[in-house]
Amino acid sequence: MHIVSALFVENFEMRQGADGATRLDLTGAMFSMAAPSPAPVTVAPHLVALIYCPPGETGQGVFEVVFRRGLDPDEPGDPVARNVSPFSVEPGRFTYRLVRGELEFPEYGQVFAHCRVDRGPWHVVPFTLLPPVA
């Protein structure tokens, strides 16, 4: 299995298309946001990952997201947040995982969501917290 895409979004909805196929409506894709209040602050953006399972695979997997301040997924020190969730998907199809990380920011800056399936390669998504809008 592999990650097709991962993004921070404001809203995520599924619906049935006229042809019977599932549609995913992603709105407000973002890589940054203004803080709701001055730092230090905690924000909880939604990260959605789309995962594909090729035919012939089991369809069972574990999705892991580790939020870190740096680009290196193996850097020493504690992560900002971490989420691990098992999932299943029919082989030959897609599934999604929605993660809402509680991210503490002592000051404005970046965190990186390091995502992977079953200890596979990391897929990195940056998120920047900006000062509040006056």
LUMVEXZA-418969 format. One record per residue (C-alpha): residue number from 1; residue in three letters; x, y, z. Coordinates in nm, 2 decimals. Example, Ala and Ser with C-alpha at 12.3 -4.5 7.8 and 13.67 -1.06 7.14 Angstrom:
+-----+------+--------+--------+--------+
| seq | type |      X |      Y |      Z |
+-----+------+--------+--------+--------+
|   1 |  ALA |   1.23 |  -0.45 |   0.78 |
|   2 |  SER |   1.37 |  -0.11 |   0.71 |
+-----+------+--------+--------+--------+
//
This chain:
+-----+------+--------+--------+--------+
| seq | type |      X |      Y |      Z |
+-----+------+--------+--------+--------+
|   1 |  MET |   0.00 |   0.00 |   0.00 |
|   2 |  HIS |   0.11 |   0.35 |  -0.05 |
|   3 |  ILE |   0.01 |   0.71 |   0.02 |
|   4 |  VAL |  -0.12 |   0.89 |  -0.29 |
|   5 |  SER |  -0.16 |   1.23 |  -0.12 |
|   6 |  ALA |  -0.17 |   1.40 |   0.22 |
|   7 |  LEU |  -0.28 |   1.75 |   0.29 |
|   8 |  PHE |  -0.40 |   1.97 |   0.57 |
|   9 |  VAL |  -0.76 |   2.07 |   0.49 |
|  10 |  GLU |  -1.04 |   2.28 |   0.65 |
|  11 |  ASN |  -1.31 |   2.04 |   0.54 |
|  12 |  PHE |  -1.34 |   1.69 |   0.41 |
|  13 |  GLU |  -1.66 |   1.53 |   0.28 |
|  14 |  MET |  -1.75 |   1.21 |   0.09 |
|  15 |  ARG |  -2.05 |   1.19 |  -0.15 |
|  16 |  GLN |  -2.19 |   0.96 |  -0.41 |
|  17 |  GLY |  -2.14 |   1.08 |  -0.77 |
|  18 |  ALA |  -2.42 |   1.05 |  -1.03 |
|  19 |  ASP |  -2.23 |   0.75 |  -1.18 |
|  20 |  GLY |  -2.23 |   0.57 |  -0.84 |
|  21 |  ALA |  -1.86 |   0.63 |  -0.77 |
|  22 |  THR |  -1.75 |   0.79 |  -0.45 |
|  23 |  ARG |  -1.63 |   1.16 |  -0.46 |
|  24 |  LEU |  -1.41 |   1.33 |  -0.21 |
|  25 |  ASP |  -1.46 |   1.70 |  -0.16 |
|  26 |  LEU |  -1.15 |   1.86 |  -0.01 |
|  27 |  THR |  -1.18 |   2.23 |   0.07 |
|  28 |  GLY |  -0.94 |   2.48 |   0.22 |
|  29 |  ALA |  -0.62 |   2.28 |   0.15 |
|  30 |  MET |  -0.35 |   2.46 |   0.34 |
|  31 |  PHE |   0.01 |   2.46 |   0.43 |
|  32 |  SER |  -0.02 |   2.75 |   0.68 |
|  33 |  MET |  -0.27 |   2.93 |   0.90 |
|  34 |  ALA |  -0.28 |   3.24 |   1.12 |
|  35 |  ALA |  -0.28 |   3.15 |   1.49 |
|  36 |  PRO |  -0.62 |   3.20 |   1.66 |
|  37 |  SER |  -0.44 |   3.38 |   1.95 |
|  38 |  PRO |  -0.08 |   3.49 |   2.04 |
|  39 |  ALA |   0.18 |   3.22 |   2.11 |
|  40 |  PRO |   0.20 |   2.99 |   2.30 |
|  41 |  VAL |  -0.10 |   2.83 |   2.14 |
|  42 |  THR |  -0.24 |   2.49 |   2.05 |
|  43 |  VAL |  -0.40 |   2.43 |   1.71 |
|  44 |  ALA |  -0.57 |   2.12 |   1.57 |
|  45 |  PRO |  -0.56 |   2.12 |   1.19 |
|  46 |  HIS |  -0.71 |   1.82 |   0.99 |
|  47 |  LEU |  -0.46 |   1.61 |   0.79 |
|  48 |  VAL |  -0.62 |   1.38 |   0.53 |
|  49 |  ALA |  -0.43 |   1.11 |   0.36 |
|  50 |  LEU |  -0.54 |   0.91 |   0.06 |
|  51 |  ILE |  -0.41 |   0.55 |   0.05 |
|  52 |  TYR |  -0.41 |   0.31 |  -0.23 |
|  53 |  CYS |  -0.40 |  -0.07 |  -0.20 |
|  54 |  PRO |  -0.29 |  -0.25 |  -0.51 |
|  55 |  PRO |  -0.47 |  -0.57 |  -0.62 |
|  56 |  GLY |  -0.31 |  -0.88 |  -0.46 |
|  57 |  GLU |  -0.23 |  -0.72 |  -0.13 |
|  58 |  THR |  -0.40 |  -0.81 |   0.20 |
|  59 |  GLY |  -0.58 |  -0.47 |   0.25 |
|  60 |  GLN |  -0.47 |  -0.45 |   0.61 |
|  61 |  GLY |  -0.24 |  -0.18 |   0.72 |
|  62 |  VAL |  -0.13 |   0.07 |   0.99 |
|  63 |  PHE |  -0.12 |   0.44 |   0.92 |
|  64 |  GLU |   0.13 |   0.64 |   1.13 |
|  65 |  VAL |   0.17 |   1.02 |   1.15 |
|  66 |  VAL |   0.45 |   1.18 |   1.36 |
|  67 |  PHE |   0.45 |   1.56 |   1.39 |
|  68 |  ARG |   0.80 |   1.70 |   1.43 |
|  69 |  ARG |   0.96 |   2.04 |   1.42 |
|  70 |  GLY |   1.23 |   1.92 |   1.17 |
|  71 |  LEU |   1.23 |   1.74 |   0.83 |
|  72 |  ASP |   1.42 |   1.44 |   0.96 |
|  73 |  PRO |   1.16 |   1.17 |   1.08 |
|  74 |  ASP |   1.43 |   1.00 |   1.29 |
|  75 |  GLU |   1.56 |   1.32 |   1.47 |
|  76 |  PRO |   1.62 |   1.27 |   1.84 |
|  77 |  GLY |   1.37 |   1.41 |   2.09 |
|  78 |  ASP |   1.01 |   1.39 |   2.15 |
|  79 |  PRO |   0.76 |   1.45 |   1.87 |
|  80 |  VAL |   0.51 |   1.73 |   1.89 |
|  81 |  ALA |   0.23 |   1.47 |   1.85 |
|  82 |  ARG |   0.18 |   1.11 |   1.71 |
|  83 |  ASN |  -0.11 |   0.91 |   1.58 |
|  84 |  VAL |  -0.11 |   0.54 |   1.48 |
|  85 |  SER |  -0.43 |   0.37 |   1.35 |
|  86 |  PRO |  -0.49 |   0.04 |   1.19 |
|  87 |  PHE |  -0.72 |   0.03 |   0.88 |
|  88 |  SER |  -0.85 |  -0.20 |   0.62 |
|  89 |  VAL |  -0.93 |  -0.14 |   0.25 |
|  90 |  GLU |  -1.04 |  -0.36 |  -0.03 |
|  91 |  PRO |  -0.75 |  -0.45 |  -0.26 |
|  92 |  GLY |  -0.75 |  -0.24 |  -0.58 |
|  93 |  ARG |  -0.93 |   0.05 |  -0.40 |
|  94 |  PHE |  -0.85 |   0.36 |  -0.21 |
|  95 |  THR |  -0.92 |   0.46 |   0.15 |
|  96 |  TYR |  -0.86 |   0.77 |   0.35 |
|  97 |  ARG |  -0.73 |   0.85 |   0.70 |
|  98 |  LEU |  -0.82 |   1.17 |   0.88 |
|  99 |  VAL |  -0.59 |   1.28 |   1.16 |
| 100 |  ARG |  -0.65 |   1.58 |   1.38 |
| 101 |  GLY |  -0.33 |   1.65 |   1.56 |
| 102 |  GLU |  -0.32 |   1.87 |   1.88 |
| 103 |  LEU |  -0.01 |   2.07 |   1.79 |
| 104 |  GLU |   0.15 |   2.29 |   2.06 |
| 105 |  PHE |   0.34 |   2.59 |   1.93 |
| 106 |  PRO |   0.55 |   2.77 |   2.19 |
| 107 |  GLU |   0.62 |   3.02 |   1.91 |
| 108 |  TYR |   0.52 |   3.07 |   1.55 |
| 109 |  GLY |   0.69 |   2.83 |   1.31 |
| 110 |  GLN |   0.67 |   2.50 |   1.13 |
| 111 |  VAL |   0.59 |   2.14 |   1.20 |
| 112 |  PHE |   0.61 |   1.86 |   0.96 |
| 113 |  ALA |   0.37 |   1.57 |   0.95 |
| 114 |  HIS |   0.57 |   1.26 |   0.87 |
| 115 |  CYS |   0.32 |   1.00 |   0.74 |
| 116 |  ARG |   0.37 |   0.63 |   0.64 |
| 117 |  VAL |   0.19 |   0.30 |   0.60 |
| 118 |  ASP |   0.34 |  -0.01 |   0.76 |
| 119 |  ARG |   0.68 |   0.13 |   0.82 |
| 120 |  GLY |   0.71 |   0.22 |   0.45 |
| 121 |  PRO |   0.88 |   0.54 |   0.32 |
| 122 |  TRP |   0.79 |   0.87 |   0.49 |
| 123 |  HIS |   0.56 |   1.12 |   0.31 |
| 124 |  VAL |   0.62 |   1.47 |   0.46 |
| 125 |  VAL |   0.37 |   1.75 |   0.47 |
| 126 |  PRO |   0.47 |   2.09 |   0.61 |
| 127 |  PHE |   0.25 |   2.31 |   0.82 |
| 128 |  THR |   0.34 |   2.67 |   0.93 |
| 129 |  LEU |   0.17 |   2.86 |   1.20 |
| 130 |  LEU |   0.18 |   3.24 |   1.14 |
| 131 |  PRO |   0.12 |   3.53 |   1.38 |
| 132 |  PRO |  -0.25 |   3.62 |   1.44 |
| 133 |  VAL |  -0.41 |   3.87 |   1.20 |
| 134 |  ALA |  -0.47 |   4.20 |   1.37 |
+-----+------+--------+--------+--------+
//
